[in-house]
Amino acid sequence: MIVISILVILALIAMAQYNKTVLAAREATLREDLYTMRKMIDQYGADKGKLPASLEDLQGAGYIHEIPVDPITDQKDWQLEMGDDPGSTEASQGVTNVHSAASELSSDGQTHYSEW
């Protein structure tokens, strides 16, 4: 009975550590995806002289191979920040930033994923 109790305790500890590791991996993937998409939005604007109207424009023009799945929501439901294109002579709007659609707090306990 004591052996079983010890095994259960060890299993619970291992499960908690596994969950922390999975969350850390998802957060690292989110950071990398956001960095890449933001960099490609800027590159698209520099190359084309206008901001992309959507993430699909980045994909269609070959700046990203595929729109990534948000690792927190497990969907392609990115929140786009739209704004005026400062480099365009026309009064046009485009994607200026991208955020996760997840409303949960990140592992730091203070910042929502949607604020990253």
Jmol script that loads the backbone (N, CA, C; Angstrom):
load data "model"
ATOM      1  N   MET A   1       0.818  -1.195   0.000  1.00  0.00           N
ATOM      2  CA  MET A   1       0.000   0.000   0.000  1.00  0.00           C
ATOM      3  C   MET A   1       0.862   1.260   0.000  1.00  0.00           C
ATOM      4  N   ILE A   2       1.939   1.229   0.755  1.00  0.00           N
ATOM      5  CA  ILE A   2       2.839   2.378   0.810  1.00  0.00           C
ATOM      6  C   ILE A   2       3.503   2.594  -0.547  1.00  0.00           C
ATOM      7  N   VAL A   3       3.862   1.512  -1.204  1.00  0.00           N
ATOM      8  CA  VAL A   3       4.502   1.603  -2.515  1.00  0.00           C
ATOM      9  C   VAL A   3       3.550   2.243  -3.523  1.00  0.00           C
ATOM     10  N   ILE A   4       2.302   1.838  -3.499  1.00  0.00           N
ATOM     11  CA  ILE A   4       1.309   2.407  -4.406  1.00  0.00           C
ATOM     12  C   ILE A   4       1.129   3.895  -4.127  1.00  0.00           C
ATOM     13  N   SER A   5       1.080   4.279  -2.869  1.00  0.00           N
ATOM     14  CA  SER A   5       0.946   5.693  -2.507  1.00  0.00           C
ATOM     15  C   SER A   5       2.129   6.503  -3.024  1.00  0.00           C
ATOM     16  N   ILE A   6       3.320   5.975  -2.889  1.00  0.00           N
ATOM     17  CA  ILE A   6       4.517   6.665  -3.376  1.00  0.00           C
ATOM     18  C   ILE A   6       4.477   6.796  -4.898  1.00  0.00           C
ATOM     19  N   LEU A   7       4.052   5.742  -5.579  1.00  0.00           N
ATOM     20  CA  LEU A   7       3.952   5.791  -7.035  1.00  0.00           C
ATOM     21  C   LEU A   7       2.921   6.817  -7.496  1.00  0.00           C
ATOM     22  N   VAL A   8       1.805   6.914  -6.806  1.00  0.00           N
ATOM     23  CA  VAL A   8       0.775   7.897  -7.146  1.00  0.00           C
ATOM     24  C   VAL A   8       1.319   9.309  -6.961  1.00  0.00           C
ATOM     25  N   ILE A   9       2.019   9.548  -5.868  1.00  0.00           N
ATOM     26  CA  ILE A   9       2.603  10.872  -5.614  1.00  0.00           C
ATOM     27  C   ILE A   9       3.616  11.222  -6.698  1.00  0.00           C
ATOM     28  N   LEU A  10       4.469  10.287  -7.055  1.00  0.00           N
ATOM     29  CA  LEU A  10       5.453  10.527  -8.113  1.00  0.00           C
ATOM     30  C   LEU A  10       4.781  10.794  -9.461  1.00  0.00           C
ATOM     31  N   ALA A  11       3.711  10.065  -9.738  1.00  0.00           N
ATOM     32  CA  ALA A  11       2.980  10.278 -10.990  1.00  0.00           C
ATOM     33  C   ALA A  11       2.356  11.669 -11.029  1.00  0.00           C
ATOM     34  N   LEU A  12       1.808  12.127  -9.918  1.00  0.00           N
ATOM     35  CA  LEU A  12       1.216  13.462  -9.858  1.00  0.00           C
ATOM     36  C   LEU A  12       2.270  14.549 -10.047  1.00  0.00           C
ATOM     37  N   ILE A  13       3.426  14.357  -9.458  1.00  0.00           N
ATOM     38  CA  ILE A  13       4.518  15.320  -9.628  1.00  0.00           C
ATOM     39  C   ILE A  13       4.970  15.355 -11.088  1.00  0.00           C
ATOM     40  N   ALA A  14       5.098  14.189 -11.687  1.00  0.00           N
ATOM     41  CA  ALA A  14       5.518  14.113 -13.090  1.00  0.00           C
ATOM     42  C   ALA A  14       4.485  14.764 -14.004  1.00  0.00           C
ATOM     43  N   MET A  15       3.207  14.566 -13.723  1.00  0.00           N
ATOM     44  CA  MET A  15       2.148  15.150 -14.541  1.00  0.00           C
ATOM     45  C   MET A  15       2.166  16.673 -14.451  1.00  0.00           C
ATOM     46  N   ALA A  16       2.366  17.206 -13.265  1.00  0.00           N
ATOM     47  CA  ALA A  16       2.425  18.661 -13.094  1.00  0.00           C
ATOM     48  C   ALA A  16       3.603  19.241 -13.877  1.00  0.00           C
ATOM     49  N   GLN A  17       4.731  18.590 -13.814  1.00  0.00           N
ATOM     50  CA  GLN A  17       5.910  19.062 -14.550  1.00  0.00           C
ATOM     51  C   GLN A  17       5.683  18.962 -16.055  1.00  0.00           C
ATOM     52  N   TYR A  18       5.029  17.910 -16.497  1.00  0.00           N
ATOM     53  CA  TYR A  18       4.715  17.742 -17.914  1.00  0.00           C
ATOM     54  C   TYR A  18       3.826  18.882 -18.401  1.00  0.00           C
ATOM     55  N   ASN A  19       2.791  19.229 -17.633  1.00  0.00           N
ATOM     56  CA  ASN A  19       1.889  20.312 -18.019  1.00  0.00           C
ATOM     57  C   ASN A  19       2.624  21.643 -18.114  1.00  0.00           C
ATOM     58  N   LYS A  20       3.543  21.903 -17.193  1.00  0.00           N
ATOM     59  CA  LYS A  20       4.332  23.140 -17.242  1.00  0.00           C
ATOM     60  C   LYS A  20       5.209  23.172 -18.487  1.00  0.00           C
ATOM     61  N   THR A  21       5.779  22.035 -18.828  1.00  0.00           N
ATOM     62  CA  THR A  21       6.647  21.950 -20.001  1.00  0.00           C
ATOM     63  C   THR A  21       5.856  22.167 -21.286  1.00  0.00           C
ATOM     64  N   VAL A  22       4.671  21.590 -21.372  1.00  0.00           N
ATOM     65  CA  VAL A  22       3.820  21.771 -22.549  1.00  0.00           C
ATOM     66  C   VAL A  22       3.419  23.237 -22.689  1.00  0.00           C
ATOM     67  N   LEU A  23       3.042  23.879 -21.598  1.00  0.00           N
ATOM     68  CA  LEU A  23       2.667  25.291 -21.640  1.00  0.00           C
ATOM     69  C   LEU A  23       3.851  26.155 -22.066  1.00  0.00           C
ATOM     70  N   ALA A  24       5.030  25.873 -21.539  1.00  0.00           N
ATOM     71  CA  ALA A  24       6.226  26.635 -21.917  1.00  0.00           C
ATOM     72  C   ALA A  24       6.518  26.482 -23.409  1.00  0.00           C
ATOM     73  N   ALA A  25       6.323  25.291 -23.945  1.00  0.00           N
ATOM     74  CA  ALA A  25       6.544  25.058 -25.374  1.00  0.00           C
ATOM     75  C   ALA A  25       5.524  25.821 -26.212  1.00  0.00           C
ATOM     76  N   ARG A  26       4.273  25.833 -25.782  1.00  0.00           N
ATOM     77  CA  ARG A  26       3.238  26.578 -26.512  1.00  0.00           C
ATOM     78  C   ARG A  26       3.531  28.074 -26.494  1.00  0.00           C
ATOM     79  N   GLU A  27       3.959  28.582 -25.349  1.00  0.00           N
ATOM     80  CA  GLU A  27       4.275  30.004 -25.248  1.00  0.00           C
ATOM     81  C   GLU A  27       5.486  30.362 -26.117  1.00  0.00           C
ATOM     82  N   ALA A  28       6.470  29.489 -26.165  1.00  0.00           N
ATOM     83  CA  ALA A  28       7.637  29.738 -27.016  1.00  0.00           C
ATOM     84  C   ALA A  28       7.234  29.745 -28.491  1.00  0.00           C
ATOM     85  N   THR A  29       6.357  28.832 -28.867  1.00  0.00           N
ATOM     86  CA  THR A  29       5.863  28.791 -30.243  1.00  0.00           C
ATOM     87  C   THR A  29       5.072  30.047 -30.565  1.00  0.00           C
ATOM     88  N   LEU A  30       4.236  30.500 -29.636  1.00  0.00           N
ATOM     89  CA  LEU A  30       3.465  31.728 -29.847  1.00  0.00           C
ATOM     90  C   LEU A  30       4.399  32.917 -30.049  1.00  0.00           C
ATOM     91  N   ARG A  31       5.410  33.041 -29.204  1.00  0.00           N
ATOM     92  CA  ARG A  31       6.365  34.153 -29.350  1.00  0.00           C
ATOM     93  C   ARG A  31       7.034  34.124 -30.727  1.00  0.00           C
ATOM     94  N   GLU A  32       7.453  32.953 -31.145  1.00  0.00           N
ATOM     95  CA  GLU A  32       8.133  32.823 -32.434  1.00  0.00           C
ATOM     96  C   GLU A  32       7.187  33.135 -33.592  1.00  0.00           C
ATOM     97  N   ASP A  33       5.957  32.626 -33.537  1.00  0.00           N
ATOM     98  CA  ASP A  33       4.988  32.892 -34.605  1.00  0.00           C
ATOM     99  C   ASP A  33       4.659  34.379 -34.696  1.00  0.00           C
ATOM    100  N   LEU A  34       4.461  35.029 -33.549  1.00  0.00           N
ATOM    101  CA  LEU A  34       4.173  36.463 -33.551  1.00  0.00           C
ATOM    102  C   LEU A  34       5.352  37.249 -34.118  1.00  0.00           C
ATOM    103  N   TYR A  35       6.560  36.894 -33.712  1.00  0.00           N
ATOM    104  CA  TYR A  35       7.755  37.570 -34.216  1.00  0.00           C
ATOM    105  C   TYR A  35       7.842  37.435 -35.737  1.00  0.00           C
ATOM    106  N   THR A  36       7.655  36.225 -36.232  1.00  0.00           N
ATOM    107  CA  THR A  36       7.758  35.976 -37.671  1.00  0.00           C
ATOM    108  C   THR A  36       6.690  36.739 -38.440  1.00  0.00           C
ATOM    109  N   MET A  37       5.436  36.677 -37.985  1.00  0.00           N
ATOM    110  CA  MET A  37       4.368  37.370 -38.714  1.00  0.00           C
ATOM    111  C   MET A  37       4.578  38.880 -38.690  1.00  0.00           C
ATOM    112  N   ARG A  38       4.989  39.429 -37.558  1.00  0.00           N
ATOM    113  CA  ARG A  38       5.234  40.873 -37.470  1.00  0.00           C
ATOM    114  C   ARG A  38       6.385  41.291 -38.383  1.00  0.00           C
ATOM    115  N   LYS A  39       7.414  40.478 -38.409  1.00  0.00           N
ATOM    116  CA  LYS A  39       8.556  40.768 -39.281  1.00  0.00           C
ATOM    117  C   LYS A  39       8.127  40.734 -40.747  1.00  0.00           C
ATOM    118  N   MET A  40       7.298  39.776 -41.114  1.00  0.00           N
ATOM    119  CA  MET A  40       6.847  39.656 -42.500  1.00  0.00           C
ATOM    120  C   MET A  40       5.859  40.761 -42.876  1.00  0.00           C
ATOM    121  N   ILE A  41       5.063  41.232 -41.917  1.00  0.00           N
ATOM    122  CA  ILE A  41       4.187  42.383 -42.178  1.00  0.00           C
ATOM    123  C   ILE A  41       5.044  43.592 -42.531  1.00  0.00           C
ATOM    124  N   ASP A  42       6.091  43.827 -41.751  1.00  0.00           N
ATOM    125  CA  ASP A  42       6.994  44.948 -42.023  1.00  0.00           C
ATOM    126  C   ASP A  42       7.714  44.774 -43.357  1.00  0.00           C
ATOM    127  N   GLN A  43       8.167  43.550 -43.643  1.00  0.00           N
ATOM    128  CA  GLN A  43       8.877  43.294 -44.896  1.00  0.00           C
ATOM    129  C   GLN A  43       7.958  43.483 -46.096  1.00  0.00           C
ATOM    130  N   TYR A  44       6.726  43.006 -45.979  1.00  0.00           N
ATOM    131  CA  TYR A  44       5.735  43.180 -47.045  1.00  0.00           C
ATOM    132  C   TYR A  44       5.541  44.665 -47.317  1.00  0.00           C
ATOM    133  N   GLY A  45       5.375  45.450 -46.248  1.00  0.00           N
ATOM    134  CA  GLY A  45       5.189  46.891 -46.408  1.00  0.00           C
ATOM    135  C   GLY A  45       6.378  47.555 -47.073  1.00  0.00           C
ATOM    136  N   ALA A  46       7.580  47.148 -46.701  1.00  0.00           N
ATOM    137  CA  ALA A  46       8.785  47.728 -47.299  1.00  0.00           C
ATOM    138  C   ALA A  46       8.909  47.348 -48.775  1.00  0.00           C
ATOM    139  N   ASP A  47       8.582  46.111 -49.113  1.00  0.00           N
ATOM    140  CA  ASP A  47       8.717  45.639 -50.491  1.00  0.00           C
ATOM    141  C   ASP A  47       7.614  46.156 -51.404  1.00  0.00           C
ATOM    142  N   LYS A  48       6.381  46.146 -50.913  1.00  0.00           N
ATOM    143  CA  LYS A  48       5.227  46.463 -51.758  1.00  0.00           C
ATOM    144  C   LYS A  48       4.802  47.930 -51.684  1.00  0.00           C
ATOM    145  N   GLY A  49       5.284  48.647 -50.683  1.00  0.00           N
ATOM    146  CA  GLY A  49       4.888  50.046 -50.531  1.00  0.00           C
ATOM    147  C   GLY A  49       3.509  50.213 -49.927  1.00  0.00           C
ATOM    148  N   LYS A  50       2.956  49.146 -49.403  1.00  0.00           N
ATOM    149  CA  LYS A  50       1.655  49.204 -48.729  1.00  0.00           C
ATOM    150  C   LYS A  50       1.587  48.056 -47.738  1.00  0.00           C
ATOM    151  N   LEU A  51       0.721  48.181 -46.768  1.00  0.00           N
ATOM    152  CA  LEU A  51       0.545  47.130 -45.771  1.00  0.00           C
ATOM    153  C   LEU A  51      -0.349  46.023 -46.328  1.00  0.00           C
ATOM    154  N   PRO A  52      -0.177  44.796 -45.863  1.00  0.00           N
ATOM    155  CA  PRO A  52      -1.081  43.725 -46.306  1.00  0.00           C
ATOM    156  C   PRO A  52      -2.482  43.957 -45.749  1.00  0.00           C
ATOM    157  N   ALA A  53      -3.479  43.612 -46.527  1.00  0.00           N
ATOM    158  CA  ALA A  53      -4.865  43.759 -46.083  1.00  0.00           C
ATOM    159  C   ALA A  53      -5.258  42.639 -45.127  1.00  0.00           C
ATOM    160  N   SER A  54      -4.534  41.521 -45.184  1.00  0.00           N
ATOM    161  CA  SER A  54      -4.833  40.370 -44.334  1.00  0.00           C
ATOM    162  C   SER A  54      -3.590  39.485 -44.250  1.00  0.00           C
ATOM    163  N   LEU A  55      -3.646  38.505 -43.375  1.00  0.00           N
ATOM    164  CA  LEU A  55      -2.543  37.543 -43.304  1.00  0.00           C
ATOM    165  C   LEU A  55      -2.487  36.691 -44.566  1.00  0.00           C
ATOM    166  N   GLU A  56      -3.625  36.518 -45.215  1.00  0.00           N
ATOM    167  CA  GLU A  56      -3.661  35.762 -46.463  1.00  0.00           C
ATOM    168  C   GLU A  56      -2.819  36.442 -47.536  1.00  0.00           C
ATOM    169  N   ASP A  57      -2.734  37.783 -47.493  1.00  0.00           N
ATOM    170  CA  ASP A  57      -1.873  38.499 -48.439  1.00  0.00           C
ATOM    171  C   ASP A  57      -0.412  38.105 -48.252  1.00  0.00           C
ATOM    172  N   LEU A  58       0.003  37.923 -47.000  1.00  0.00           N
ATOM    173  CA  LEU A  58       1.378  37.492 -46.726  1.00  0.00           C
ATOM    174  C   LEU A  58       1.630  36.106 -47.304  1.00  0.00           C
ATOM    175  N   GLN A  59       0.651  35.242 -47.148  1.00  0.00           N
ATOM    176  CA  GLN A  59       0.783  33.877 -47.657  1.00  0.00           C
ATOM    177  C   GLN A  59       0.771  33.878 -49.183  1.00  0.00           C
ATOM    178  N   GLY A  60      -0.153  34.605 -49.763  1.00  0.00           N
ATOM    179  CA  GLY A  60      -0.266  34.641 -51.222  1.00  0.00           C
ATOM    180  C   GLY A  60       0.962  35.217 -51.902  1.00  0.00           C
ATOM    181  N   ALA A  61       1.623  36.166 -51.244  1.00  0.00           N
ATOM    182  CA  ALA A  61       2.815  36.793 -51.816  1.00  0.00           C
ATOM    183  C   ALA A  61       4.090  36.024 -51.477  1.00  0.00           C
ATOM    184  N   GLY A  62       3.968  34.941 -50.731  1.00  0.00           N
ATOM    185  CA  GLY A  62       5.116  34.102 -50.425  1.00  0.00           C
ATOM    186  C   GLY A  62       5.945  34.541 -49.231  1.00  0.00           C
ATOM    187  N   TYR A  63       5.425  35.442 -48.424  1.00  0.00           N
ATOM    188  CA  TYR A  63       6.172  35.891 -47.247  1.00  0.00           C
ATOM    189  C   TYR A  63       6.104  34.881 -46.105  1.00  0.00           C
ATOM    190  N   ILE A  64       5.016  34.161 -46.040  1.00  0.00           N
ATOM    191  CA  ILE A  64       4.903  33.042 -45.106  1.00  0.00           C
ATOM    192  C   ILE A  64       4.361  31.854 -45.896  1.00  0.00           C
ATOM    193  N   HIS A  65       4.838  30.679 -45.548  1.00  0.00           N
ATOM    194  CA  HIS A  65       4.398  29.472 -46.256  1.00  0.00           C
ATOM    195  C   HIS A  65       2.937  29.167 -45.944  1.00  0.00           C
ATOM    196  N   GLU A  66       2.596  29.310 -44.677  1.00  0.00           N
ATOM    197  CA  GLU A  66       1.245  29.004 -44.220  1.00  0.00           C
ATOM    198  C   GLU A  66       0.946  29.868 -43.000  1.00  0.00           C
ATOM    199  N   ILE A  67      -0.289  30.289 -42.855  1.00  0.00           N
ATOM    200  CA  ILE A  67      -0.684  31.027 -41.653  1.00  0.00           C
ATOM    201  C   ILE A  67      -0.658  30.035 -40.500  1.00  0.00           C
ATOM    202  N   PRO A  68       0.129  30.329 -39.469  1.00  0.00           N
ATOM    203  CA  PRO A  68       0.255  29.354 -38.383  1.00  0.00           C
ATOM    204  C   PRO A  68      -1.004  29.257 -37.530  1.00  0.00           C
ATOM    205  N   VAL A  69      -1.139  28.136 -36.883  1.00  0.00           N
ATOM    206  CA  VAL A  69      -2.210  27.930 -35.910  1.00  0.00           C
ATOM    207  C   VAL A  69      -1.751  28.559 -34.598  1.00  0.00           C
ATOM    208  N   ASP A  70      -2.621  29.331 -33.967  1.00  0.00           N
ATOM    209  CA  ASP A  70      -2.303  29.898 -32.655  1.00  0.00           C
ATOM    210  C   ASP A  70      -2.129  28.724 -31.691  1.00  0.00           C
ATOM    211  N   PRO A  71      -0.956  28.559 -31.100  1.00  0.00           N
ATOM    212  CA  PRO A  71      -0.723  27.393 -30.250  1.00  0.00           C
ATOM    213  C   PRO A  71      -1.516  27.406 -28.944  1.00  0.00           C
ATOM    214  N   ILE A  72      -2.080  28.532 -28.585  1.00  0.00           N
ATOM    215  CA  ILE A  72      -2.871  28.606 -27.358  1.00  0.00           C
ATOM    216  C   ILE A  72      -4.324  28.236 -27.639  1.00  0.00           C
ATOM    217  N   THR A  73      -4.891  28.743 -28.739  1.00  0.00           N
ATOM    218  CA  THR A  73      -6.288  28.453 -29.068  1.00  0.00           C
ATOM    219  C   THR A  73      -6.437  27.241 -29.989  1.00  0.00           C
ATOM    220  N   ASP A  74      -5.347  26.800 -30.589  1.00  0.00           N
ATOM    221  CA  ASP A  74      -5.343  25.703 -31.565  1.00  0.00           C
ATOM    222  C   ASP A  74      -6.200  26.011 -32.790  1.00  0.00           C
ATOM    223  N   GLN A  75      -6.289  27.292 -33.150  1.00  0.00           N
ATOM    224  CA  GLN A  75      -7.036  27.717 -34.330  1.00  0.00           C
ATOM    225  C   GLN A  75      -6.273  28.833 -35.030  1.00  0.00           C
ATOM    226  N   LYS A  76      -6.638  29.095 -36.267  1.00  0.00           N
ATOM    227  CA  LYS A  76      -6.059  30.224 -37.004  1.00  0.00           C
ATOM    228  C   LYS A  76      -6.958  31.444 -36.794  1.00  0.00           C
ATOM    229  N   ASP A  77      -7.075  31.860 -35.549  1.00  0.00           N
ATOM    230  CA  ASP A  77      -8.007  32.935 -35.198  1.00  0.00           C
ATOM    231  C   ASP A  77      -7.276  34.174 -34.679  1.00  0.00           C
ATOM    232  N   TRP A  78      -6.220  34.554 -35.343  1.00  0.00           N
ATOM    233  CA  TRP A  78      -5.412  35.689 -34.928  1.00  0.00           C
ATOM    234  C   TRP A  78      -6.223  36.979 -34.923  1.00  0.00           C
ATOM    235  N   GLN A  79      -5.936  37.837 -33.973  1.00  0.00           N
ATOM    236  CA  GLN A  79      -6.562  39.155 -33.906  1.00  0.00           C
ATOM    237  C   GLN A  79      -5.653  40.138 -34.638  1.00  0.00           C
ATOM    238  N   LEU A  80      -6.184  40.779 -35.653  1.00  0.00           N
ATOM    239  CA  LEU A  80      -5.390  41.703 -36.454  1.00  0.00           C
ATOM    240  C   LEU A  80      -5.613  43.129 -35.987  1.00  0.00           C
ATOM    241  N   GLU A  81      -4.532  43.868 -35.914  1.00  0.00           N
ATOM    242  CA  GLU A  81      -4.588  45.290 -35.600  1.00  0.00           C
ATOM    243  C   GLU A  81      -4.457  46.020 -36.932  1.00  0.00           C
ATOM    244  N   MET A  82      -5.471  46.781 -37.272  1.00  0.00           N
ATOM    245  CA  MET A  82      -5.477  47.489 -38.547  1.00  0.00           C
ATOM    246  C   MET A  82      -5.131  48.956 -38.305  1.00  0.00           C
ATOM    247  N   GLY A  83      -4.490  49.550 -39.286  1.00  0.00           N
ATOM    248  CA  GLY A  83      -4.137  50.953 -39.152  1.00  0.00           C
ATOM    249  C   GLY A  83      -3.785  51.557 -40.493  1.00  0.00           C
ATOM    250  N   ASP A  84      -3.599  52.865 -40.478  1.00  0.00           N
ATOM    251  CA  ASP A  84      -3.209  53.579 -41.691  1.00  0.00           C
ATOM    252  C   ASP A  84      -1.790  53.201 -42.077  1.00  0.00           C
ATOM    253  N   ASP A  85      -1.572  53.148 -43.355  1.00  0.00           N
ATOM    254  CA  ASP A  85      -0.253  52.828 -43.878  1.00  0.00           C
ATOM    255  C   ASP A  85       0.556  54.116 -43.997  1.00  0.00           C
ATOM    256  N   PRO A  86       1.559  54.313 -43.141  1.00  0.00           N
ATOM    257  CA  PRO A  86       2.325  55.560 -43.188  1.00  0.00           C
ATOM    258  C   PRO A  86       3.189  55.686 -44.444  1.00  0.00           C
ATOM    259  N   GLY A  87       3.481  54.577 -45.099  1.00  0.00           N
ATOM    260  CA  GLY A  87       4.334  54.617 -46.285  1.00  0.00           C
ATOM    261  C   GLY A  87       3.574  54.769 -47.584  1.00  0.00           C
ATOM    262  N   SER A  88       2.258  54.773 -47.531  1.00  0.00           N
ATOM    263  CA  SER A  88       1.447  54.831 -48.742  1.00  0.00           C
ATOM    264  C   SER A  88       0.957  56.249 -48.990  1.00  0.00           C
ATOM    265  N   THR A  89       0.890  56.625 -50.262  1.00  0.00           N
ATOM    266  CA  THR A  89       0.356  57.938 -50.615  1.00  0.00           C
ATOM    267  C   THR A  89      -1.165  57.914 -50.632  1.00  0.00           C
ATOM    268  N   GLU A  90      -1.738  56.737 -50.752  1.00  0.00           N
ATOM    269  CA  GLU A  90      -3.193  56.594 -50.724  1.00  0.00           C
ATOM    270  C   GLU A  90      -3.655  56.479 -49.273  1.00  0.00           C
ATOM    271  N   ALA A  91      -4.900  56.829 -49.035  1.00  0.00           N
ATOM    272  CA  ALA A  91      -5.475  56.663 -47.693  1.00  0.00           C
ATOM    273  C   ALA A  91      -5.942  55.215 -47.574  1.00  0.00           C
ATOM    274  N   SER A  92      -5.017  54.331 -47.258  1.00  0.00           N
ATOM    275  CA  SER A  92      -5.371  52.920 -47.171  1.00  0.00           C
ATOM    276  C   SER A  92      -5.001  52.372 -45.806  1.00  0.00           C
ATOM    277  N   GLN A  93      -5.741  51.351 -45.417  1.00  0.00           N
ATOM    278  CA  GLN A  93      -5.453  50.686 -44.152  1.00  0.00           C
ATOM    279  C   GLN A  93      -4.952  49.289 -44.446  1.00  0.00           C
ATOM    280  N   GLY A  94      -4.211  48.776 -43.480  1.00  0.00           N
ATOM    281  CA  GLY A  94      -3.711  47.425 -43.604  1.00  0.00           C
ATOM    282  C   GLY A  94      -3.375  46.869 -42.240  1.00  0.00           C
ATOM    283  N   VAL A  95      -2.875  45.666 -42.235  1.00  0.00           N
ATOM    284  CA  VAL A  95      -2.501  44.998 -40.991  1.00  0.00           C
ATOM    285  C   VAL A  95      -1.215  45.639 -40.469  1.00  0.00           C
ATOM    286  N   THR A  96      -1.267  46.149 -39.248  1.00  0.00           N
ATOM    287  CA  THR A  96      -0.079  46.743 -38.630  1.00  0.00           C
ATOM    288  C   THR A  96       0.500  45.855 -37.540  1.00  0.00           C
ATOM    289  N   ASN A  97      -0.321  44.969 -36.987  1.00  0.00           N
ATOM    290  CA  ASN A  97       0.148  44.099 -35.914  1.00  0.00           C
ATOM    291  C   ASN A  97      -0.774  42.889 -35.821  1.00  0.00           C
ATOM    292  N   VAL A  98      -0.314  41.876 -35.126  1.00  0.00           N
ATOM    293  CA  VAL A  98      -1.091  40.654 -34.948  1.00  0.00           C
ATOM    294  C   VAL A  98      -0.941  40.198 -33.503  1.00  0.00           C
ATOM    295  N   HIS A  99      -2.032  39.669 -32.944  1.00  0.00           N
ATOM    296  CA  HIS A  99      -2.053  39.200 -31.557  1.00  0.00           C
ATOM    297  C   HIS A  99      -2.777  37.859 -31.484  1.00  0.00           C
ATOM    298  N   SER A 100      -2.520  37.136 -30.422  1.00  0.00           N
ATOM    299  CA  SER A 100      -3.252  35.902 -30.162  1.00  0.00           C
ATOM    300  C   SER A 100      -4.699  36.248 -29.814  1.00  0.00           C
ATOM    301  N   ALA A 101      -5.608  35.374 -30.159  1.00  0.00           N
ATOM    302  CA  ALA A 101      -7.014  35.559 -29.806  1.00  0.00           C
ATOM    303  C   ALA A 101      -7.325  35.010 -28.418  1.00  0.00           C
ATOM    304  N   ALA A 102      -6.349  34.387 -27.780  1.00  0.00           N
ATOM    305  CA  ALA A 102      -6.559  33.790 -26.456  1.00  0.00           C
ATOM    306  C   ALA A 102      -6.692  34.882 -25.403  1.00  0.00           C
ATOM    307  N   SER A 103      -7.701  34.769 -24.563  1.00  0.00           N
ATOM    308  CA  SER A 103      -7.929  35.773 -23.521  1.00  0.00           C
ATOM    309  C   SER A 103      -7.346  35.354 -22.174  1.00  0.00           C
ATOM    310  N   GLU A 104      -6.794  34.151 -22.093  1.00  0.00           N
ATOM    311  CA  GLU A 104      -6.261  33.652 -20.826  1.00  0.00           C
ATOM    312  C   GLU A 104      -4.992  34.396 -20.427  1.00  0.00           C
ATOM    313  N   LEU A 105      -4.696  34.317 -19.137  1.00  0.00           N
ATOM    314  CA  LEU A 105      -3.439  34.858 -18.638  1.00  0.00           C
ATOM    315  C   LEU A 105      -2.301  33.927 -19.027  1.00  0.00           C
ATOM    316  N   SER A 106      -1.167  34.507 -19.332  1.00  0.00           N
ATOM    317  CA  SER A 106       0.011  33.697 -19.637  1.00  0.00           C
ATOM    318  C   SER A 106       0.596  33.147 -18.347  1.00  0.00           C
ATOM    319  N   SER A 107       1.644  32.382 -18.464  1.00  0.00           N
ATOM    320  CA  SER A 107       2.225  31.732 -17.288  1.00  0.00           C
ATOM    321  C   SER A 107       2.834  32.724 -16.299  1.00  0.00           C
ATOM    322  N   ASP A 108       3.058  33.977 -16.727  1.00  0.00           N
ATOM    323  CA  ASP A 108       3.573  34.963 -15.773  1.00  0.00           C
ATOM    324  C   ASP A 108       2.490  35.444 -14.810  1.00  0.00           C
ATOM    325  N   GLY A 109       1.222  35.115 -15.118  1.00  0.00           N
ATOM    326  CA  GLY A 109       0.115  35.451 -14.237  1.00  0.00           C
ATOM    327  C   GLY A 109      -0.330  36.895 -14.298  1.00  0.00           C
ATOM    328  N   GLN A 110       0.259  37.691 -15.180  1.00  0.00           N
ATOM    329  CA  GLN A 110      -0.071  39.116 -15.247  1.00  0.00           C
ATOM    330  C   GLN A 110      -0.503  39.571 -16.634  1.00  0.00           C
ATOM    331  N   THR A 111      -0.008  38.927 -17.664  1.00  0.00           N
ATOM    332  CA  THR A 111      -0.243  39.377 -19.027  1.00  0.00           C
ATOM    333  C   THR A 111      -1.143  38.394 -19.761  1.00  0.00           C
ATOM    334  N   HIS A 112      -2.147  38.922 -20.445  1.00  0.00           N
ATOM    335  CA  HIS A 112      -3.002  38.080 -21.285  1.00  0.00           C
ATOM    336  C   HIS A 112      -2.267  37.793 -22.593  1.00  0.00           C
ATOM    337  N   TYR A 113      -2.493  36.611 -23.133  1.00  0.00           N
ATOM    338  CA  TYR A 113      -1.847  36.264 -24.400  1.00  0.00           C
ATOM    339  C   TYR A 113      -2.213  37.267 -25.486  1.00  0.00           C
ATOM    340  N   SER A 114      -3.411  37.802 -25.435  1.00  0.00           N
ATOM    341  CA  SER A 114      -3.847  38.756 -26.453  1.00  0.00           C
ATOM    342  C   SER A 114      -3.084  40.076 -26.389  1.00  0.00           C
ATOM    343  N   GLU A 115      -2.325  40.287 -25.322  1.00  0.00           N
ATOM    344  CA  GLU A 115      -1.529  41.512 -25.187  1.00  0.00           C
ATOM    345  C   GLU A 115      -0.086  41.315 -25.647  1.00  0.00           C
ATOM    346  N   TRP A 116       0.270  40.105 -26.020  1.00  0.00           N
ATOM    347  CA  TRP A 116       1.645  39.855 -26.458  1.00  0.00           C
ATOM    348  C   TRP A 116       1.884  40.502 -27.793  1.00  0.00           C
TER     349      TRP A 116
END
end "model"
wireframe off; spacefill off
backbone 0.3
color backbone group
